[in-house]
């Protein structure tokens, strides 16, 4: 059975992650933050996210059932670029850039930007 993938938005993220943690205490929980997919292309406005999205999703669909991925749409470009974006200032996320993949409750364990595209780096991160 593959990993559970939960899709959410930045506005619903805090409630969704709290619920995920409460109902999956025995599992490894990751959060993946990416730029919104546009209706015109079906892809993210963020070039790094366009490259990393399929890699991340493939790895998590191949992961064990003891893993949960919360996939978080941080919004359109203008929303994300706003310095006041709440995920930039949240004590647990402290996002600087996207894409970012972090292990929940192990906040020092994260990979960001183009590092996510490197399958060796991603695989090593997921094995921690």
OpenMM code with the backbone's topology and positions (N, CA, C; nanometers):
from openmm import Vec3, app, unit

residues = "UNK UNK UNK UNK UNK UNK UNK UNK UNK UNK UNK UNK UNK UNK UNK UNK UNK UNK UNK UNK UNK UNK UNK UNK UNK UNK UNK UNK UNK UNK UNK UNK UNK UNK UNK UNK UNK UNK UNK UNK UNK UNK UNK UNK UNK UNK UNK UNK UNK UNK UNK UNK UNK UNK UNK UNK UNK UNK UNK UNK UNK UNK UNK UNK UNK UNK UNK UNK UNK UNK UNK UNK UNK UNK UNK UNK UNK UNK UNK UNK UNK UNK UNK UNK UNK UNK UNK UNK UNK UNK UNK UNK UNK UNK UNK UNK UNK UNK UNK UNK UNK UNK UNK UNK UNK UNK UNK UNK UNK UNK UNK UNK UNK UNK UNK UNK UNK UNK UNK UNK UNK UNK UNK UNK UNK UNK UNK UNK".split()
positions = [
    Vec3(0.0852, -0.1184, 0.0000),
    Vec3(0.0000, 0.0000, 0.0000),
    Vec3(0.0893, 0.1241, 0.0000),
    Vec3(0.0636, 0.2199, -0.0896),
    Vec3(0.1503, 0.3381, -0.0982),
    Vec3(0.1233, 0.4393, 0.0131),
    Vec3(0.2081, 0.5403, 0.0176),
    Vec3(0.1924, 0.6487, 0.1142),
    Vec3(0.0585, 0.7189, 0.0936),
    Vec3(0.0106, 0.7809, 0.1990),
    Vec3(-0.1096, 0.8635, 0.1913),
    Vec3(-0.0667, 1.0027, 0.1479),
    Vec3(-0.1368, 1.0602, 0.0495),
    Vec3(-0.1085, 1.1968, 0.0047),
    Vec3(-0.2323, 1.2815, 0.0291),
    Vec3(-0.2139, 1.3903, 0.1038),
    Vec3(-0.3220, 1.4820, 0.1378),
    Vec3(-0.2932, 1.6146, 0.0708),
    Vec3(-0.3850, 1.6624, -0.0114),
    Vec3(-0.3690, 1.7900, -0.0806),
    Vec3(-0.4418, 1.8995, -0.0037),
    Vec3(-0.3732, 2.0131, 0.0117),
    Vec3(-0.4331, 2.1245, 0.0835),
    Vec3(-0.3790, 2.2568, 0.0288),
    Vec3(-0.4309, 2.3644, 0.0827),
    Vec3(-0.3849, 2.4984, 0.0465),
    Vec3(-0.3191, 2.5627, 0.1679),
    Vec3(-0.2487, 2.6715, 0.1453),
    Vec3(-0.1802, 2.7366, 0.2571),
    Vec3(-0.2796, 2.7844, 0.3628),
    Vec3(-0.3999, 2.8251, 0.3213),
    Vec3(-0.4999, 2.8724, 0.4169),
    Vec3(-0.5499, 2.7608, 0.5088),
    Vec3(-0.5557, 2.6391, 0.4578),
    Vec3(-0.6071, 2.5256, 0.5354),
    Vec3(-0.4961, 2.4409, 0.5962),
    Vec3(-0.3719, 2.4736, 0.5653),
    Vec3(-0.2596, 2.3891, 0.6034),
    Vec3(-0.2501, 2.3626, 0.7529),
    Vec3(-0.2553, 2.4645, 0.8357),
    Vec3(-0.2339, 2.4434, 0.9790),
    Vec3(-0.3378, 2.3492, 1.0384),
    Vec3(-0.4633, 2.3651, 1.0009),
    Vec3(-0.5679, 2.2742, 1.0493),
    Vec3(-0.5459, 2.1340, 0.9941),
    Vec3(-0.5107, 2.1239, 0.8662),
    Vec3(-0.4905, 1.9928, 0.8048),
    Vec3(-0.3700, 1.9192, 0.8627),
    Vec3(-0.2614, 1.9901, 0.8900),
    Vec3(-0.1431, 1.9235, 0.9449),
    Vec3(-0.1700, 1.8787, 1.0882),
    Vec3(-0.2419, 1.9582, 1.1656),
    Vec3(-0.2762, 1.9184, 1.3023),
    Vec3(-0.3616, 1.7918, 1.3013),
    Vec3(-0.4594, 1.7861, 1.2123),
    Vec3(-0.5443, 1.6681, 1.2000),
    Vec3(-0.4623, 1.5475, 1.1544),
    Vec3(-0.3740, 1.5693, 1.0593),
    Vec3(-0.2891, 1.4608, 1.0070),
    Vec3(-0.2004, 1.4040, 1.1165),
    Vec3(-0.1397, 1.4902, 1.1952),
    Vec3(-0.0538, 1.4452, 1.3049),
    Vec3(-0.1355, 1.3672, 1.4082),
    Vec3(-0.2529, 1.4186, 1.4415),
    Vec3(-0.3366, 1.3532, 1.5425),
    Vec3(-0.3852, 1.2155, 1.4979),
    Vec3(-0.4063, 1.1979, 1.3686),
    Vec3(-0.4608, 1.0707, 1.3194),
    Vec3(-0.3551, 0.9770, 1.2608),
    Vec3(-0.2294, 1.0213, 1.2583),
    Vec3(-0.1217, 0.9396, 1.2012),
    Vec3(0.0039, 0.9441, 1.2879),
    Vec3(-0.0147, 0.9351, 1.4183),
    Vec3(0.0962, 0.9518, 1.5124),
    Vec3(0.2079, 0.8497, 1.4918),
    Vec3(0.1763, 0.7356, 1.4346),
    Vec3(0.2746, 0.6293, 1.4171),
    Vec3(0.3447, 0.6342, 1.2815),
    Vec3(0.3197, 0.7393, 1.2041),
    Vec3(0.3747, 0.7476, 1.0682),
    Vec3(0.4709, 0.8651, 1.0539),
    Vec3(0.5579, 0.8560, 0.9520),
    Vec3(0.6437, 0.9689, 0.9149),
    Vec3(0.5579, 1.0655, 0.8340),
    Vec3(0.5583, 1.1917, 0.8729),
    Vec3(0.4770, 1.2921, 0.8049),
    Vec3(0.5683, 1.3960, 0.7419),
    Vec3(0.5434, 1.4217, 0.6139),
    Vec3(0.6194, 1.5206, 0.5389),
    Vec3(0.5234, 1.6267, 0.4865),
    Vec3(0.5748, 1.7470, 0.4680),
    Vec3(0.4981, 1.8545, 0.4053),
    Vec3(0.5774, 1.9041, 0.2850),
    Vec3(0.5096, 1.9133, 0.1717),
    Vec3(0.5705, 1.9586, 0.0466),
    Vec3(0.4995, 2.0871, 0.0045),
    Vec3(0.5746, 2.1949, -0.0085),
    Vec3(0.5195, 2.3258, -0.0421),
    Vec3(0.5584, 2.3617, -0.1853),
    Vec3(0.4605, 2.4023, -0.2637),
    Vec3(0.4829, 2.4300, -0.4061),
    Vec3(0.3932, 2.5449, -0.4516),
    Vec3(0.4257, 2.6007, -0.5677),
    Vec3(0.3466, 2.7086, -0.6261),
    Vec3(0.2205, 2.6563, -0.6942),
    Vec3(0.1163, 2.7338, -0.6867),
    Vec3(-0.0150, 2.6993, -0.7436),
    Vec3(-0.0050, 2.6584, -0.8907),
    Vec3(-0.0827, 2.5593, -0.9283),
    Vec3(-0.0892, 2.5160, -1.0682),
    Vec3(-0.1929, 2.6027, -1.1409),
    Vec3(-0.1521, 2.6626, -1.2516),
    Vec3(-0.2415, 2.7517, -1.3250),
    Vec3(-0.3414, 2.6708, -1.4083),
    Vec3(-0.4576, 2.7306, -1.4310),
    Vec3(-0.5594, 2.6649, -1.5130),
    Vec3(-0.5141, 2.6537, -1.6586),
    Vec3(-0.4376, 2.7514, -1.7058),
    Vec3(-0.3945, 2.7526, -1.8457),
    Vec3(-0.3040, 2.6351, -1.8805),
    Vec3(-0.2092, 2.6046, -1.7914),
    Vec3(-0.1102, 2.5006, -1.8221),
    Vec3(-0.1271, 2.3739, -1.7393),
    Vec3(-0.1954, 2.3846, -1.6261),
    Vec3(-0.2048, 2.2713, -1.5351),
    Vec3(-0.0763, 2.2489, -1.4572),
    Vec3(0.0204, 2.3411, -1.4732),
    Vec3(0.1487, 2.3313, -1.4045),
    Vec3(0.1672, 2.4538, -1.3155),
    Vec3(0.2627, 2.4434, -1.2257),
    Vec3(0.2926, 2.5517, -1.1341),
    Vec3(0.3515, 2.6715, -1.2079),
    Vec3(0.3309, 2.7896, -1.1530),
    Vec3(0.3941, 2.9106, -1.2051),
    Vec3(0.5427, 2.9109, -1.1682),
    Vec3(0.5828, 2.8270, -1.0738),
    Vec3(0.7193, 2.8208, -1.0216),
    Vec3(0.8005, 2.7203, -1.1041),
    Vec3(0.9024, 2.7642, -1.1769),
    Vec3(0.9801, 2.6728, -1.2612),
    Vec3(1.0451, 2.5567, -1.1845),
    Vec3(1.0972, 2.5829, -1.0641),
    Vec3(1.1562, 2.4749, -0.9853),
    Vec3(1.0496, 2.3730, -0.9454),
    Vec3(0.9292, 2.4209, -0.9175),
    Vec3(0.8195, 2.3314, -0.8797),
    Vec3(0.7758, 2.2455, -0.9985),
    Vec3(0.7760, 2.3020, -1.1178),
    Vec3(0.7394, 2.2258, -1.2379),
    Vec3(0.8315, 2.1051, -1.2515),
    Vec3(0.9594, 2.1249, -1.2232),
    Vec3(1.0552, 2.0150, -1.2338),
    Vec3(1.0454, 1.9181, -1.1159),
    Vec3(1.0212, 1.9692, -0.9953),
    Vec3(1.0229, 1.8824, -0.8767),
    Vec3(0.8908, 1.8110, -0.8506),
    Vec3(0.7783, 1.8697, -0.8880),
    Vec3(0.6472, 1.8088, -0.8580),
    Vec3(0.6381, 1.6623, -0.9007),
    Vec3(0.6681, 1.6285, -1.0257),
    Vec3(0.6532, 1.4878, -1.0644),
    Vec3(0.7502, 1.3938, -0.9912),
    Vec3(0.8677, 1.4440, -0.9576),
    Vec3(0.9673, 1.3630, -0.8867),
    Vec3(0.9181, 1.3331, -0.7453),
    Vec3(0.8713, 1.4353, -0.6772),
    Vec3(0.8212, 1.4184, -0.5401),
    Vec3(0.7001, 1.3255, -0.5388),
    Vec3(0.6050, 1.3509, -0.6268),
    Vec3(0.4849, 1.2676, -0.6286),
    Vec3(0.5173, 1.1220, -0.6607),
    Vec3(0.6101, 1.0986, -0.7515),
    Vec3(0.6495, 0.9617, -0.7842),
    Vec3(0.7115, 0.8931, -0.6631),
    Vec3(0.8027, 0.9624, -0.5936),
    Vec3(0.8683, 0.9028, -0.4772),
    Vec3(0.7665, 0.8688, -0.3685),
    Vec3(0.6692, 0.9570, -0.3480),
    Vec3(0.5722, 0.9307, -0.2420),
    Vec3(0.4687, 0.8259, -0.2823),
    Vec3(0.4378, 0.8133, -0.4085),
    Vec3(0.3475, 0.7050, -0.4487),
    Vec3(0.4174, 0.5706, -0.4376),
    Vec3(0.5499, 0.5710, -0.4390),
    Vec3(0.6283, 0.4485, -0.4227),
    Vec3(0.6660, 0.4218, -0.2764),
    Vec3(0.6401, 0.5171, -0.1883),
    Vec3(0.6805, 0.5044, -0.0477),
    Vec3(0.5917, 0.4044, 0.0264),
    Vec3(0.6400, 0.3620, 0.1409),
    Vec3(0.5654, 0.2682, 0.2250),
    Vec3(0.4400, 0.3336, 0.2828),
    Vec3(0.3517, 0.2489, 0.3316),
    Vec3(0.2260, 0.2978, 0.3882),
    Vec3(0.2450, 0.3660, 0.5237),
    Vec3(0.3665, 0.3628, 0.5780),
    Vec3(0.3918, 0.4313, 0.7049),
    Vec3(0.4323, 0.5771, 0.6836),
    Vec3(0.4056, 0.6301, 0.5639),
    Vec3(0.4431, 0.7669, 0.5273),
    Vec3(0.3187, 0.8443, 0.4843),
    Vec3(0.3123, 0.9708, 0.5269),
    Vec3(0.2054, 1.0610, 0.4847),
    Vec3(0.2697, 1.1864, 0.4272),
    Vec3(0.2217, 1.2295, 0.3115),
    Vec3(0.2660, 1.3550, 0.2500),
    Vec3(0.1496, 1.4520, 0.2512),
    Vec3(0.1721, 1.5699, 0.3098),
    Vec3(0.0752, 1.6787, 0.3016),
    Vec3(0.1306, 1.7735, 0.1960),
    Vec3(0.0611, 1.7803, 0.0838),
    Vec3(0.1041, 1.8582, -0.0324),
    Vec3(0.0337, 1.9939, -0.0268),
    Vec3(0.1122, 2.1022, -0.0148),
    Vec3(0.0577, 2.2341, 0.0168),
    Vec3(0.0789, 2.3339, -0.0969),
    Vec3(-0.0299, 2.3797, -0.1543),
    Vec3(-0.0301, 2.4847, -0.2560),
    Vec3(-0.0173, 2.6188, -0.1833),
    Vec3(0.0966, 2.6884, -0.2019),
    Vec3(0.1190, 2.8142, -0.1301),
    Vec3(0.0519, 2.9342, -0.1963),
    Vec3(-0.0101, 2.9128, -0.3123),
    Vec3(-0.0809, 3.0213, -0.3790),
    Vec3(-0.0162, 3.0623, -0.5101),
    Vec3(-0.0756, 3.1630, -0.5718),
    Vec3(-0.0209, 3.2139, -0.6972),
    Vec3(0.1067, 3.2938, -0.6685),
    Vec3(0.1718, 3.3379, -0.7729),
    Vec3(0.3018, 3.4042, -0.7578),
    Vec3(0.2936, 3.5275, -0.6670),
    Vec3(0.1926, 3.6115, -0.6889),
    Vec3(0.1788, 3.7341, -0.6088),
    Vec3(0.1563, 3.7007, -0.4609),
    Vec3(0.0770, 3.6002, -0.4342),
    Vec3(0.0499, 3.5605, -0.2958),
    Vec3(0.1772, 3.5107, -0.2294),
    Vec3(0.2511, 3.4230, -0.2983),
    Vec3(0.3727, 3.3678, -0.2405),
    Vec3(0.4804, 3.4745, -0.2226),
    Vec3(0.4924, 3.5648, -0.3177),
    Vec3(0.5985, 3.6663, -0.3123),
    Vec3(0.5733, 3.7723, -0.2053),
    Vec3(0.4540, 3.7771, -0.1506),
    Vec3(0.4229, 3.8723, -0.0432),
    Vec3(0.5088, 3.8377, 0.0789),
    Vec3(0.5937, 3.9296, 0.1252),
    Vec3(0.6801, 3.9012, 0.2403),
    Vec3(0.6014, 3.8655, 0.3673),
    Vec3(0.4731, 3.9000, 0.3708),
    Vec3(0.3905, 3.8707, 0.4887),
    Vec3(0.3220, 3.7340, 0.4802),
    Vec3(0.3499, 3.6568, 0.3758),
    Vec3(0.2863, 3.5243, 0.3625),
    Vec3(0.3058, 3.4475, 0.4938),
    Vec3(0.1972, 3.3969, 0.5494),
    Vec3(0.2029, 3.3380, 0.6839),
    Vec3(0.2953, 3.2162, 0.6944),
    Vec3(0.3183, 3.1424, 0.5874),
    Vec3(0.4076, 3.0264, 0.5965),
    Vec3(0.5548, 3.0669, 0.6016),
    Vec3(0.5838, 3.1909, 0.5644),
    Vec3(0.7205, 3.2424, 0.5792),
    Vec3(0.7522, 3.2687, 0.7267),
    Vec3(0.6484, 3.2988, 0.8053),
    Vec3(0.6678, 3.3419, 0.9439),
    Vec3(0.6230, 3.2391, 1.0467),
    Vec3(0.5613, 3.1324, 1.0030),
    Vec3(0.5177, 3.0279, 1.0942),
    Vec3(0.6406, 2.9632, 1.1573),
    Vec3(0.6384, 2.9442, 1.2886),
    Vec3(0.7559, 2.8919, 1.3607),
    Vec3(0.7959, 2.7523, 1.3149),
    Vec3(0.7018, 2.6762, 1.2602),
    Vec3(0.7328, 2.5405, 1.2175),
    Vec3(0.7756, 2.5317, 1.0713),
    Vec3(0.7225, 2.6166, 0.9870),
    Vec3(0.7551, 2.6077, 0.8445),
    Vec3(0.8710, 2.6983, 0.8047),
    Vec3(0.8702, 2.8226, 0.8473),
    Vec3(0.9758, 2.9202, 0.8151),
    Vec3(1.0238, 2.9080, 0.6705),
    Vec3(0.9300, 2.9092, 0.5781),
    Vec3(0.9653, 2.8914, 0.4374),
    Vec3(1.0423, 3.0115, 0.3842),
    Vec3(1.1449, 2.9824, 0.3080),
    Vec3(1.2232, 3.0852, 0.2400),
    Vec3(1.1948, 3.0789, 0.0908),
    Vec3(1.1877, 2.9589, 0.0390),
    Vec3(1.1640, 2.9395, -0.1032),
    Vec3(1.0778, 2.8169, -0.1260),
    Vec3(1.0364, 2.8018, -0.2495),
    Vec3(0.9632, 2.6821, -0.2899),
    Vec3(1.0298, 2.6283, -0.4155),
    Vec3(1.0235, 2.5013, -0.4365),
    Vec3(0.9606, 2.4009, -0.3520),
    Vec3(1.0428, 2.3736, -0.2260),
    Vec3(0.9717, 2.3329, -0.1210),
    Vec3(1.0354, 2.2900, 0.0029),
    Vec3(0.9662, 2.1629, 0.0499),
    Vec3(1.0463, 2.0674, 0.0918),
    Vec3(0.9961, 1.9438, 0.1502),
    Vec3(1.0558, 1.9338, 0.2895),
    Vec3(0.9695, 1.9195, 0.3912),
    Vec3(1.0205, 1.9064, 0.5266),
    Vec3(0.9533, 1.7906, 0.5987),
    Vec3(1.0251, 1.7370, 0.6944),
    Vec3(0.9691, 1.6303, 0.7772),
    Vec3(0.9058, 1.6969, 0.8974),
    Vec3(0.7774, 1.6724, 0.9160),
    Vec3(0.7032, 1.7373, 1.0242),
    Vec3(0.7520, 1.6840, 1.1581),
    Vec3(0.7660, 1.7743, 1.2534),
    Vec3(0.8175, 1.7486, 1.3879),
    Vec3(0.9668, 1.7187, 1.3892),
    Vec3(1.0325, 1.7358, 1.2776),
    Vec3(1.1787, 1.7282, 1.2650),
    Vec3(1.2174, 1.8460, 1.1747),
    Vec3(1.1918, 1.9659, 1.2228),
    Vec3(1.1924, 2.0831, 1.1365),
    Vec3(1.3286, 2.1203, 1.0810),
    Vec3(1.4343, 2.0640, 1.1379),
    Vec3(1.5665, 2.0888, 1.0811),
    Vec3(1.5914, 1.9972, 0.9617),
    Vec3(1.5035, 1.9012, 0.9391),
    Vec3(1.5157, 1.8101, 0.8253),
    Vec3(1.4302, 1.8638, 0.7109),
    Vec3(1.4964, 1.9263, 0.6157),
    Vec3(1.4265, 1.9843, 0.5009),
    Vec3(1.5184, 1.9888, 0.3813),
    Vec3(1.4581, 1.9851, 0.2630),
    Vec3(1.5325, 2.0118, 0.1402),
    Vec3(1.4527, 2.1145, 0.0618),
    Vec3(1.5257, 2.1995, -0.0081),
    Vec3(1.4626, 2.3137, -0.0722),
    Vec3(1.5100, 2.3299, -0.2162),
    Vec3(1.4272, 2.4013, -0.2909),
    Vec3(1.4592, 2.4441, -0.4262),
    Vec3(1.5049, 2.3286, -0.5144),
    Vec3(1.6098, 2.3489, -0.5920),
    Vec3(1.6512, 2.2491, -0.6906),
    Vec3(1.7085, 2.1218, -0.6285),
    Vec3(1.7404, 2.1217, -0.4996),
    Vec3(1.7898, 1.9990, -0.4350),
    Vec3(1.6859, 1.8880, -0.4406),
    Vec3(1.5586, 1.9249, -0.4408),
    Vec3(1.4510, 1.8254, -0.4445),
    Vec3(1.4543, 1.7471, -0.5751),
    Vec3(1.5011, 1.8096, -0.6815),
    Vec3(1.5051, 1.7439, -0.8125),
    Vec3(1.6113, 1.6348, -0.8195),
    Vec3(1.7064, 1.6363, -0.7309),
    Vec3(1.8154, 1.5394, -0.7319),
    Vec3(1.7684, 1.4133, -0.6590),
    Vec3(1.7424, 1.3086, -0.7345),
    Vec3(1.6815, 1.1890, -0.6764),
    Vec3(1.7666, 1.1295, -0.5646),
    Vec3(1.8989, 1.1390, -0.5733),
    Vec3(1.9838, 1.0852, -0.4678),
    Vec3(1.9619, 1.1630, -0.3369),
    Vec3(1.9517, 1.2948, -0.3480),
    Vec3(1.9293, 1.3793, -0.2308),
    Vec3(1.7910, 1.3495, -0.1728),
    Vec3(1.6918, 1.3404, -0.2574),
    Vec3(1.5555, 1.3121, -0.2125),
    Vec3(1.5476, 1.1746, -0.1454),
    Vec3(1.6060, 1.0744, -0.2081),
    Vec3(1.6025, 0.9397, -0.1507),
    Vec3(1.6729, 0.9352, -0.0155),
    Vec3(1.7854, 1.0017, -0.0034),
    Vec3(1.8574, 1.0055, 0.1238),
    Vec3(1.7728, 1.0761, 0.2302),
    Vec3(1.7102, 1.1863, 0.1928),
    Vec3(1.6240, 1.2605, 0.2851),
    Vec3(1.5097, 1.1733, 0.3345),
    Vec3(1.4476, 1.0995, 0.2451),
    Vec3(1.3334, 1.0166, 0.2821),
    Vec3(1.3738, 0.8964, 0.3669),
    Vec3(1.5001, 0.8610, 0.3657),
    Vec3(1.5450, 0.7466, 0.4443),
    Vec3(1.5829, 0.7858, 0.5877),
    Vec3(1.5842, 0.9151, 0.6190),
    Vec3(1.6208, 0.9605, 0.7553),
    Vec3(1.5183, 0.9155, 0.8570),
] * unit.nanometer
topology = app.Topology()
chain = topology.addChain("A")
for resn in residues:
    res = topology.addResidue(resn, chain)
    for name in ("N", "CA", "C"):
        topology.addAtom(name, app.Element.getBySymbol(name[0]), res)
